[in-house]
Amino acid sequence: FEEGFTDKIHYAFLAVSRETKRHPKLVLIENGNELEGKYLKYYKNMMEYQQFDKYSYQKYWQPIESIIGKAKIIYFSPDGVYNQINPEGLQIDEEKCVIDNINVRLVSNTRDLLATVTRKERKKQRRSKKNQTETKPMNAILFGNPNFYANENAQDKKVQDLPGTKKEIAEIATILTAKGWNITLFEEKNALENEIKNAQNPAILHIATHGFFEESAQDNNLEIDKEILKDPMRRNGVLAAGAGDLLETGTDNFDISEGILTAYETLSLYLDNTLVVLSACETGKGDVSVGEGVYGLQRAFLVAGASNVIMSLFRVNDEITERLMEKFYQKYDIKLDNKRQAFYDAQKEIKTEFKHPAYWAVFNMIGVN
């Protein structure tokens, strides 16, 4: 490394396996400034316009492969710019992506892996006592298709309706009901922010609505609003019923108003080992802080106790999202705790029909299994 101050960014990756746990393998990527700048813009453009991406795999992932070996499943704790890409969706060539070679399971930090081991040990102990299995009650909350305006015929709406989410949650409700789940459904005028806040530790919390993320604090005449907007957890959230009317008021303090659930408010939810699915546009966004991860909905739901969060990195195709979610819930079995494998298999199935990652790699799952 260079001595003294430098504005150069380096990314260091350590690979730890059973064989290398005492001496982890290291790879250093020195062009971090380019990864966070021009190559990230290029990656996003290729995803948005569904073009073949000939650089991102080479720049972001190929160096890491040199220390992975022949592993078929890896647990990857992303940092910095790696929070803004989906490694499995990086294109090796026009037919093949990283997902075809390896299952990359995202964790917020490596401590999650220790938590997984501890949970497995507890399960074994409980099973040895009267052969009981440890599963949560099969309760699911499905939230979607909010009425963003009290007057549904309002003109010049800032927030567009999401009729596709009505069909999405109806299909999911049908799938889960057939499997014996207890469903609580909140939609249209009943899709209120407080219904999410009042959720009592469901096994599944599925939210199908718009996400929002303000890139930076906007200058404002009110000093209190300036302070609020400095907090990235208050500039990130999901829209509930009444959100359109709230935005029309021009307020920036969403925490005290009904209609928008911010990441800051999400921190106080009661979610213990809940699977959270954010089926909305760009719900994975947030302020990226190197060494600290993403300050946004992802972090907020995990801090609130969620075991896993499924979220989107880019704009989402409604039809493909609906199909991906249906396949995921068809494959998910809470008794097997196979949510990771179910999500991976659902993505692979969508990929057989729509090969470009813009269709199936816009969603990430993060957290332990």
C-alpha positions as CSV (number, residue, x, y, z in Angstrom):
1,F,0.0,0.0,0.0
2,E,1.0,3.6,-0.6
3,E,2.3,5.5,2.4
4,G,0.5,8.8,3.5
5,F,-2.8,10.1,2.4
6,T,-4.4,8.8,-0.8
7,D,-7.8,9.1,-2.4
8,K,-7.4,5.7,-4.1
9,I,-10.0,3.1,-3.2
10,H,-9.0,-0.6,-2.8
11,Y,-11.2,-3.5,-2.2
12,A,-9.9,-6.5,-0.3
13,F,-11.6,-9.9,-0.2
14,L,-10.9,-12.8,2.1
15,A,-12.1,-16.3,1.3
16,V,-12.5,-18.5,4.4
17,S,-13.3,-22.2,4.1
18,R,-12.7,-25.3,6.2
19,E,-9.3,-25.6,4.6
20,T,-8.3,-21.9,4.8
21,K,-9.9,-20.8,8.1
22,R,-6.4,-20.3,9.7
23,H,-5.0,-18.6,6.7
24,P,-7.7,-17.0,4.6
25,K,-7.0,-16.4,0.9
26,L,-6.7,-12.7,-0.1
27,V,-7.4,-10.9,-3.3
28,L,-7.0,-7.1,-3.7
29,I,-8.8,-5.1,-6.3
30,E,-7.0,-1.8,-6.6
31,N,-9.2,0.1,-9.1
32,G,-12.0,0.8,-6.6
33,N,-12.5,4.4,-7.8
34,E,-13.4,3.0,-11.3
35,L,-15.6,0.3,-9.8
36,E,-17.6,3.0,-7.9
37,G,-17.6,5.4,-10.9
38,K,-17.6,4.6,-14.6
39,Y,-18.0,0.8,-14.2
40,L,-21.0,1.1,-11.9
41,K,-22.7,3.5,-14.4
42,Y,-21.9,1.1,-17.2
43,Y,-23.4,-1.8,-15.2
44,K,-26.6,0.1,-14.4
45,N,-27.0,1.2,-18.1
46,M,-26.6,-2.4,-19.3
47,M,-29.3,-3.5,-16.9
48,E,-31.6,-0.7,-17.7
49,Y,-31.3,-1.1,-21.5
50,Q,-31.0,-4.9,-21.4
51,Q,-27.7,-5.0,-23.3
52,F,-24.9,-7.5,-23.0
53,D,-22.5,-6.4,-20.3
54,K,-19.0,-7.3,-21.4
55,Y,-17.1,-5.6,-18.5
56,S,-18.8,-6.0,-15.2
57,Y,-18.0,-9.7,-14.6
58,Q,-14.3,-9.1,-15.5
59,K,-14.0,-6.1,-13.2
60,Y,-16.2,-7.0,-10.2
61,W,-16.2,-10.8,-10.0
62,Q,-13.4,-12.5,-11.9
63,P,-10.7,-11.5,-9.4
64,I,-12.8,-13.0,-6.6
65,E,-13.2,-16.3,-8.4
66,S,-9.4,-16.8,-8.1
67,I,-9.8,-17.4,-4.4
68,I,-13.2,-19.3,-4.4
69,G,-11.9,-22.5,-5.9
70,K,-14.5,-25.1,-6.8
71,A,-17.1,-24.0,-4.3
72,K,-20.7,-24.2,-5.5
73,I,-22.2,-22.1,-2.7
74,I,-20.5,-19.1,-1.1
75,Y,-21.6,-16.7,1.6
76,F,-20.7,-13.2,0.5
77,S,-20.7,-10.1,2.8
78,P,-20.7,-7.2,0.3
79,D,-19.3,-3.8,1.1
80,G,-19.2,-0.4,-0.8
81,V,-20.2,-0.7,-4.4
82,Y,-20.9,-4.4,-4.1
83,N,-24.1,-3.5,-2.3
84,Q,-25.3,-2.0,-5.6
85,I,-24.8,-5.0,-7.8
86,N,-26.1,-8.5,-8.0
87,P,-23.0,-10.8,-8.4
88,E,-25.1,-13.7,-9.7
89,G,-26.4,-11.6,-12.5
90,L,-23.0,-10.6,-13.9
91,Q,-22.7,-11.9,-17.5
92,I,-19.8,-14.2,-18.3
93,D,-20.9,-14.3,-21.9
94,E,-24.2,-13.8,-23.8
95,E,-25.6,-17.1,-22.5
96,K,-24.0,-17.7,-19.1
97,C,-24.0,-15.7,-15.9
98,V,-22.3,-16.2,-12.5
99,I,-25.5,-17.9,-11.2
100,D,-24.9,-20.7,-13.6
101,N,-21.6,-21.5,-11.8
102,I,-22.2,-20.7,-8.2
103,N,-24.9,-19.8,-5.7
104,V,-23.9,-16.5,-4.1
105,R,-25.7,-16.1,-0.8
106,L,-25.6,-12.5,0.6
107,V,-25.2,-11.8,4.3
108,S,-25.0,-8.4,5.9
109,N,-21.9,-9.4,7.8
110,T,-20.0,-12.6,8.6
111,R,-21.4,-12.7,12.2
112,D,-24.6,-13.9,10.5
113,L,-22.9,-17.2,9.7
114,L,-22.1,-17.8,13.4
115,A,-25.8,-17.1,14.2
116,T,-26.7,-19.7,11.6
117,V,-24.5,-22.3,13.3
118,T,-26.0,-21.5,16.7
119,R,-29.5,-21.8,15.4
120,K,-28.7,-25.2,13.9
121,E,-27.3,-26.4,17.2
122,R,-30.5,-25.3,19.0
123,K,-32.7,-27.1,16.5
124,K,-30.7,-30.4,17.0
125,Q,-31.2,-30.1,20.8
126,R,-34.9,-29.4,20.5
127,R,-35.4,-32.3,18.0
128,S,-33.7,-34.7,20.5
129,K,-36.4,-33.7,23.0
130,K,-39.6,-35.5,22.0
131,N,-38.6,-35.2,18.3
132,Q,-40.1,-31.8,18.0
133,T,-39.3,-29.4,15.1
134,E,-38.9,-25.7,15.5
135,T,-41.1,-23.7,13.1
136,K,-42.8,-20.4,13.4
137,P,-46.6,-20.2,13.2
138,M,-47.5,-20.0,9.5
139,N,-48.8,-16.4,9.5
140,A,-48.3,-14.2,6.5
141,I,-49.1,-10.5,6.0
142,L,-49.6,-9.4,2.4
143,F,-49.6,-5.6,1.8
144,G,-50.1,-4.0,-1.6
145,N,-51.9,-1.9,-4.1
146,P,-52.5,1.1,-1.8
147,N,-54.8,3.9,-2.6
148,F,-52.2,6.7,-2.7
149,Y,-54.9,9.4,-3.0
150,A,-58.2,9.8,-1.1
151,N,-59.7,11.0,-4.4
152,E,-59.0,8.2,-6.8
153,N,-59.9,10.4,-9.8
154,A,-57.3,13.1,-8.9
155,Q,-55.5,14.7,-11.8
156,D,-51.8,15.0,-12.3
157,K,-50.9,12.3,-9.8
158,K,-47.3,12.3,-8.6
159,V,-47.6,8.7,-7.5
160,Q,-48.9,6.2,-10.1
161,D,-51.3,3.4,-9.1
162,L,-49.9,-0.2,-9.0
163,P,-52.8,-2.4,-10.2
164,G,-50.4,-5.2,-10.9
165,T,-49.6,-5.6,-7.2
166,K,-53.3,-6.5,-6.6
167,K,-52.9,-9.5,-8.8
168,E,-49.5,-10.3,-7.3
169,I,-50.7,-10.5,-3.7
170,A,-53.9,-12.3,-4.7
171,E,-51.8,-15.1,-6.4
172,I,-49.5,-15.3,-3.4
173,A,-52.5,-15.5,-1.1
174,T,-53.9,-18.4,-3.1
175,I,-50.5,-20.3,-3.1
176,L,-50.0,-19.8,0.6
177,T,-53.6,-20.6,1.6
178,A,-53.3,-23.9,-0.3
179,K,-50.3,-24.7,1.9
180,G,-52.2,-24.0,5.1
181,W,-50.9,-20.5,5.8
182,N,-53.0,-17.9,7.7
183,I,-53.2,-14.8,5.5
184,T,-53.8,-11.2,6.6
185,L,-54.4,-9.0,3.6
186,F,-54.1,-5.2,3.5
187,E,-54.8,-3.5,0.2
188,E,-56.3,-0.3,-1.4
189,K,-57.6,2.0,1.4
190,N,-56.7,-0.5,4.1
191,A,-53.0,-0.7,3.0
192,L,-52.1,1.8,5.8
193,E,-48.6,2.5,7.2
194,N,-49.8,1.6,10.7
195,E,-50.8,-1.9,9.6
196,I,-47.1,-2.6,8.9
197,K,-46.1,-0.9,12.2
198,N,-48.5,-3.1,14.1
199,A,-47.4,-6.4,12.6
200,Q,-46.7,-8.9,15.3
201,N,-43.8,-11.0,14.2
202,P,-45.3,-12.8,11.1
203,A,-43.4,-15.5,9.4
204,I,-43.8,-13.6,6.1
205,L,-44.2,-9.9,5.5
206,H,-44.7,-9.2,1.8
207,I,-44.9,-5.5,0.8
208,A,-45.8,-4.8,-2.8
209,T,-45.8,-1.0,-3.4
210,H,-43.5,1.8,-4.5
211,G,-40.2,2.3,-2.7
212,F,-38.5,5.7,-2.6
213,F,-35.0,6.9,-2.0
214,E,-33.8,10.5,-2.0
215,E,-30.2,10.5,-3.2
216,S,-29.2,13.4,-1.0
217,A,-30.6,15.9,1.4
218,Q,-32.3,18.7,-0.4
219,D,-31.8,22.3,0.7
220,N,-34.9,23.5,2.6
221,N,-36.0,26.7,4.3
222,L,-37.0,24.9,7.5
223,E,-34.0,24.1,9.7
224,I,-35.7,21.1,11.3
225,D,-36.3,19.6,7.9
226,K,-32.6,20.1,7.0
227,E,-31.7,18.0,10.0
228,I,-34.2,15.3,9.2
229,L,-33.0,15.0,5.7
230,K,-29.4,14.5,6.7
231,D,-30.4,11.1,8.1
232,P,-30.4,8.6,5.1
233,M,-32.8,6.3,7.1
234,R,-35.4,9.1,6.8
235,R,-34.9,9.5,3.0
236,N,-35.7,5.9,2.2
237,G,-39.0,4.0,2.6
238,V,-42.1,2.5,1.1
239,L,-45.4,4.2,0.1
240,A,-48.7,3.3,1.8
241,A,-52.2,4.5,1.4
242,G,-52.4,8.3,1.4
243,A,-48.7,8.7,0.3
244,G,-49.7,10.7,-2.8
245,D,-51.7,13.2,-0.7
246,L,-48.8,13.4,1.8
247,L,-46.3,14.2,-0.9
248,E,-48.6,17.0,-2.2
249,T,-48.2,18.8,1.1
250,G,-44.5,19.2,0.5
251,T,-43.5,18.0,3.9
252,D,-40.1,16.2,4.4
253,N,-40.9,14.9,7.9
254,F,-42.5,11.6,6.9
255,D,-42.0,10.1,10.4
256,I,-44.9,12.0,11.9
257,S,-47.3,11.7,9.0
258,E,-49.4,8.7,7.9
259,G,-48.7,7.4,4.3
260,I,-44.9,6.7,4.1
261,L,-43.0,4.1,6.2
262,T,-39.4,5.3,6.4
263,A,-36.4,3.1,7.1
264,Y,-36.1,5.0,10.4
265,E,-39.5,3.9,11.5
266,T,-38.9,0.4,10.3
267,L,-36.2,0.0,12.9
268,S,-38.9,-0.2,15.6
269,L,-40.9,-3.0,14.0
270,Y,-41.3,-6.3,15.8
271,L,-39.9,-8.9,13.4
272,D,-38.2,-12.0,14.9
273,N,-36.8,-14.3,12.2
274,T,-39.4,-12.9,9.7
275,L,-38.9,-13.3,5.9
276,V,-39.5,-9.8,4.5
277,V,-40.2,-9.4,0.8
278,L,-40.1,-5.9,-0.7
279,S,-41.7,-6.3,-4.1
280,A,-41.2,-2.7,-5.2
281,C,-38.9,-0.5,-7.2
282,E,-35.4,0.0,-5.9
283,T,-36.2,-1.0,-2.3
284,G,-32.5,-2.1,-2.0
285,K,-31.2,1.4,-2.3
286,G,-29.8,3.5,0.4
287,D,-26.7,5.5,1.4
288,V,-23.7,3.3,1.0
289,S,-21.0,3.7,3.6
290,V,-17.8,1.7,3.2
291,G,-17.4,-0.6,6.1
292,E,-21.0,0.0,7.3
293,G,-23.1,-1.4,4.5
294,V,-26.3,0.3,3.2
295,Y,-28.3,2.7,5.3
296,G,-31.8,2.0,4.1
297,L,-34.7,-0.4,4.2
298,Q,-32.4,-3.4,3.9
299,R,-30.5,-2.5,7.1
300,A,-33.7,-1.4,8.9
301,F,-35.6,-4.6,8.4
302,L,-32.6,-6.7,9.5
303,V,-32.1,-4.6,12.6
304,A,-35.8,-5.1,13.3
305,G,-35.2,-8.8,13.4
306,A,-35.9,-10.1,9.9
307,S,-33.9,-13.2,9.0
308,N,-33.9,-12.4,5.3
309,V,-34.9,-9.5,3.1
310,I,-35.7,-9.8,-0.6
311,M,-35.4,-6.4,-2.3
312,S,-34.9,-4.8,-5.7
313,L,-31.9,-2.9,-7.0
314,F,-33.5,-1.4,-10.1
315,R,-36.9,-0.7,-11.7
316,V,-38.9,-3.8,-11.8
317,N,-40.9,-5.3,-14.6
318,D,-44.3,-6.0,-13.0
319,E,-45.1,-9.1,-15.0
320,I,-41.8,-10.8,-14.4
321,T,-41.9,-9.8,-10.7
322,E,-45.2,-11.4,-10.3
323,R,-44.0,-14.7,-11.9
324,L,-40.8,-14.7,-9.9
325,M,-42.7,-14.2,-6.6
326,E,-45.2,-16.9,-7.6
327,K,-42.4,-19.4,-8.3
328,F,-40.6,-18.5,-5.1
329,Y,-43.7,-19.0,-2.9
330,Q,-44.6,-22.3,-4.6
331,K,-41.1,-23.6,-3.8
332,Y,-40.8,-22.2,-0.3
333,D,-41.5,-24.6,2.6
334,I,-41.2,-23.1,6.1
335,K,-40.7,-26.5,7.6
336,L,-37.6,-27.1,5.5
337,D,-36.5,-23.5,5.9
338,N,-35.5,-23.6,2.3
339,K,-36.1,-19.9,1.4
340,R,-32.6,-19.5,0.0
341,Q,-32.8,-22.5,-2.3
342,A,-36.4,-21.6,-3.3
343,F,-35.3,-18.1,-4.3
344,Y,-32.3,-19.4,-6.2
345,D,-34.4,-22.0,-8.1
346,A,-37.1,-19.4,-8.9
347,Q,-34.5,-17.1,-10.4
348,K,-33.0,-19.9,-12.5
349,E,-36.4,-20.8,-13.9
350,I,-37.1,-17.2,-14.9
351,K,-33.6,-17.2,-16.5
352,T,-34.6,-20.1,-18.8
353,E,-37.3,-17.9,-20.3
354,F,-35.7,-14.5,-20.1
355,K,-31.9,-14.8,-20.2
356,H,-31.0,-11.1,-19.6
357,P,-30.3,-10.5,-15.9
358,A,-32.5,-7.3,-16.1
359,Y,-35.4,-9.7,-15.7
360,W,-34.4,-12.1,-12.9
361,A,-31.4,-10.5,-11.2
362,V,-33.0,-7.2,-10.1
363,F,-33.9,-8.8,-6.8
364,N,-31.4,-9.8,-4.1
365,M,-32.0,-11.9,-1.0
366,I,-29.8,-11.0,2.0
367,G,-29.6,-12.5,5.5
368,V,-29.1,-15.9,7.0
369,N,-31.1,-19.1,6.4
